[in-house]
């Protein structure tokens, strides 16, 4: 079978860290195959969509386990997807049911208007609306490629109070997540451009997909970096 969950203890810590949801909110999860992790060089798409779904915190482990089906079940462009290429991602800022429903009404109306030209996928429209329907904004995610924390930690500490920072080590580098509500007043107007300007910062996003801690990312297991030693 495919193996999605690598370290359940790390995954539980990650779920505990995720923000609490409002009544109409949920997390969006996407299982992708990544061409750059494919040692066979057969995959054509950089990010092949294999499965996507929504979940609240208490069901996330159960839903991830459901992905651990028989190898060969997942295919992209007719090619069997191997475990080494698979990554489970999540939006750490939740999605809004209400906003998704409003957007779906508009997109469904457009789809019905074009029905004679092509038969729309109602499921695809719904999931795309959900992915775009941002809810509460808790974190800004700064993505650093090929960077080690020791080389940038002093600049991060200069830009923002460290107790507002979470760092996740991924296969390709680091995700530095800033909890906006925890940023001290003296840093509020300046932290964003300062961190974005640090060498190696690829992008900053409130709605980016983050590899799930404790699950495999192309054979690597993303994990939190303990910042206590840097305090």
C-alpha positions as CSV (number, residue, x, y, z in Angstrom):
1,X,0.0,0.0,0.0
2,X,0.9,3.7,-0.4
3,X,2.3,5.2,2.8
4,X,1.1,8.7,3.5
5,X,1.6,9.1,7.2
6,X,5.2,8.6,8.3
7,X,5.2,9.8,11.9
8,X,1.8,9.9,13.6
9,X,3.2,11.7,16.7
10,X,4.5,14.6,14.5
11,X,1.2,14.7,12.6
12,X,-0.8,14.9,15.9
13,X,1.4,17.8,17.0
14,X,0.8,19.5,13.7
15,X,-2.9,19.1,13.9
16,X,-2.9,20.6,17.4
17,X,-0.9,23.5,16.0
18,X,-3.4,24.2,13.2
19,X,-5.7,27.1,14.0
20,X,-9.1,26.5,15.5
21,X,-11.9,26.7,13.0
22,X,-15.1,28.8,12.9
23,X,-18.3,26.9,12.4
24,X,-18.3,27.4,8.6
25,X,-14.6,26.7,8.1
26,X,-12.5,23.6,7.1
27,X,-9.1,22.8,5.8
28,X,-8.4,22.0,2.1
29,X,-6.1,19.0,1.5
30,X,-4.5,18.1,-1.8
31,X,-2.5,14.9,-2.6
32,X,-0.2,15.6,-5.5
33,X,2.5,13.7,-7.4
34,X,5.6,15.8,-8.1
35,X,7.7,15.3,-11.2
36,X,10.8,16.5,-9.5
37,X,10.7,13.6,-7.1
38,X,10.2,10.9,-9.8
39,X,13.4,8.8,-10.2
40,X,11.8,7.0,-13.1
41,X,11.4,10.3,-15.1
42,X,8.0,9.1,-16.3
43,X,5.7,11.8,-14.8
44,X,5.0,14.7,-17.2
45,X,3.2,17.1,-14.9
46,X,5.0,19.0,-12.2
47,X,2.0,18.9,-9.9
48,X,-0.3,16.0,-10.7
49,X,-3.6,16.2,-8.8
50,X,-4.4,12.8,-7.4
51,X,-7.0,13.5,-4.7
52,X,-8.4,16.6,-2.9
53,X,-10.8,16.9,-0.1
54,X,-11.8,19.1,2.9
55,X,-11.5,18.2,6.6
56,X,-11.9,19.5,10.1
57,X,-9.1,18.8,12.6
58,X,-10.7,15.8,14.2
59,X,-11.1,13.9,11.0
60,X,-7.8,14.7,9.3
61,X,-5.8,11.6,10.4
62,X,-8.7,9.3,9.4
63,X,-9.0,11.0,5.9
64,X,-5.2,10.8,5.3
65,X,-5.3,7.1,6.2
66,X,-7.9,6.5,3.5
67,X,-5.3,7.6,1.0
68,X,-3.1,4.6,2.0
69,X,-4.7,2.4,-0.6
70,X,-3.1,-0.3,-2.9
71,X,-0.1,0.9,-4.9
72,X,-1.1,1.5,-8.5
73,X,-4.5,2.9,-7.5
74,X,-3.4,6.5,-8.2
75,X,-2.5,7.3,-11.8
76,X,-1.7,10.5,-13.6
77,X,-1.9,10.7,-17.4
78,X,-2.2,7.0,-17.3
79,X,1.1,6.5,-15.4
80,X,1.2,4.6,-12.1
81,X,2.2,7.0,-9.4
82,X,4.8,5.7,-7.0
83,X,5.0,6.6,-3.3
84,X,8.3,8.4,-3.7
85,X,6.6,11.2,-5.8
86,X,3.6,11.8,-3.5
87,X,3.0,14.8,-1.2
88,X,0.0,15.6,1.0
89,X,-0.5,19.4,1.2
90,X,-2.9,21.5,3.4
91,X,-4.0,25.1,3.5
92,X,-3.0,26.2,7.1
93,X,-5.4,29.2,6.7
94,X,-8.8,27.6,6.5
95,X,-11.4,27.8,3.7
96,X,-14.9,29.4,4.2
97,X,-18.0,27.4,3.4
98,X,-20.0,30.6,2.9
99,X,-17.5,32.2,0.5
100,X,-17.2,28.9,-1.4
101,X,-21.0,28.7,-1.8
102,X,-21.3,32.2,-3.1
103,X,-18.5,31.6,-5.7
104,X,-20.1,28.3,-6.7
105,X,-23.4,30.0,-7.5
106,X,-21.6,32.3,-9.9
107,X,-19.4,29.6,-11.5
108,X,-22.3,27.1,-11.8
109,X,-24.4,29.7,-13.6
110,X,-21.5,30.3,-16.0
111,X,-21.1,26.5,-16.5
112,X,-24.8,26.1,-17.2
113,X,-24.7,28.9,-19.7
114,X,-21.9,27.1,-21.6
115,X,-23.5,23.7,-21.3
116,X,-24.1,23.3,-25.1
117,X,-20.3,23.8,-25.7
118,X,-19.0,21.4,-23.1
119,X,-20.3,19.3,-20.2
120,X,-19.0,20.9,-17.0
121,X,-17.6,18.9,-14.1
122,X,-19.7,19.9,-11.1
123,X,-17.3,18.3,-8.7
124,X,-14.3,20.1,-10.2
125,X,-16.1,23.5,-10.0
126,X,-17.0,22.9,-6.4
127,X,-13.5,21.9,-5.2
128,X,-11.9,24.8,-7.1
129,X,-14.3,27.2,-5.4
130,X,-13.5,25.7,-2.1
131,X,-9.7,26.0,-2.7
132,X,-10.0,29.7,-3.5
133,X,-12.5,30.6,-0.7
134,X,-10.2,31.8,2.0
135,X,-11.5,32.0,5.5
136,X,-9.8,33.3,8.6
137,X,-6.2,34.6,8.1
138,X,-3.9,33.3,10.8
139,X,-0.5,32.8,9.1
140,X,1.7,34.3,6.5
141,X,3.9,31.6,4.9
142,X,7.4,32.6,3.8
143,X,9.0,29.8,1.6
144,X,12.8,29.5,1.6
145,X,14.3,27.1,-0.9
146,X,17.6,25.4,-0.2
147,X,18.2,27.4,3.0
148,X,19.2,26.3,6.5
149,X,17.7,28.1,9.5
150,X,21.1,29.0,11.1
151,X,21.9,31.2,8.1
152,X,18.8,33.4,8.4
153,X,17.7,33.2,12.0
154,X,19.4,36.4,13.0
155,X,17.6,38.3,10.3
156,X,14.3,36.7,11.2
157,X,14.8,37.8,14.9
158,X,15.6,41.3,13.7
159,X,12.3,41.4,11.7
160,X,9.8,39.9,14.2
161,X,9.4,38.6,17.7
162,X,10.3,34.9,17.7
163,X,7.3,33.7,19.6
164,X,5.2,34.6,16.6
165,X,7.3,32.3,14.3
166,X,6.9,28.7,13.4
167,X,9.5,27.0,11.2
168,X,8.9,23.8,9.3
169,X,11.7,21.9,7.7
170,X,10.7,20.4,4.3
171,X,12.5,18.4,1.7
172,X,13.5,21.6,-0.3
173,X,14.1,24.1,2.5
174,X,12.1,25.9,5.1
175,X,8.6,27.3,5.6
176,X,8.7,30.2,8.0
177,X,5.1,30.9,9.2
178,X,4.3,34.1,11.0
179,X,1.2,34.1,13.2
180,X,-0.1,37.6,12.5
181,X,-2.1,38.1,15.7
182,X,1.1,37.3,17.8
183,X,3.3,39.9,16.1
184,X,4.3,42.7,18.5
185,X,3.2,46.2,17.6
186,X,6.7,47.4,16.9
187,X,7.1,44.8,14.1
188,X,3.6,45.0,12.5
189,X,4.4,47.4,9.7
190,X,7.9,46.2,8.9
191,X,8.1,42.4,9.4
192,X,6.7,41.5,6.0
193,X,9.1,43.4,3.7
194,X,12.0,42.5,6.0
195,X,11.5,38.8,5.9
196,X,10.6,38.8,2.2
197,X,13.9,40.6,1.5
198,X,16.0,37.8,3.3
199,X,18.1,36.0,0.8
200,X,16.5,32.7,-0.3
201,X,12.9,33.7,0.3
202,X,11.1,32.4,-2.7
203,X,7.6,33.8,-2.0
204,X,5.2,34.8,0.7
205,X,1.6,33.7,0.7
206,X,-1.5,33.6,3.0
207,X,-3.1,30.8,1.0
208,X,-0.2,28.6,0.0
209,X,-0.3,24.8,0.3
210,X,2.0,23.5,3.0
211,X,3.4,19.9,3.1
212,X,1.8,18.2,6.1
213,X,4.1,17.6,9.0
214,X,4.5,13.9,9.8
215,X,3.5,12.8,6.3
216,X,5.9,11.8,3.5
217,X,7.1,14.5,1.0
218,X,8.8,12.5,-1.7
219,X,10.4,10.3,0.9
220,X,11.2,13.1,3.3
221,X,9.2,13.8,6.5
222,X,8.5,17.5,7.1
223,X,8.9,18.5,10.8
224,X,8.9,21.4,13.1
225,X,12.2,23.0,14.1
226,X,12.4,23.8,17.8
227,X,13.1,27.5,18.2
228,X,13.8,27.5,21.9
229,X,17.6,27.3,21.4
230,X,17.3,30.5,19.3
231,X,15.3,32.5,21.8
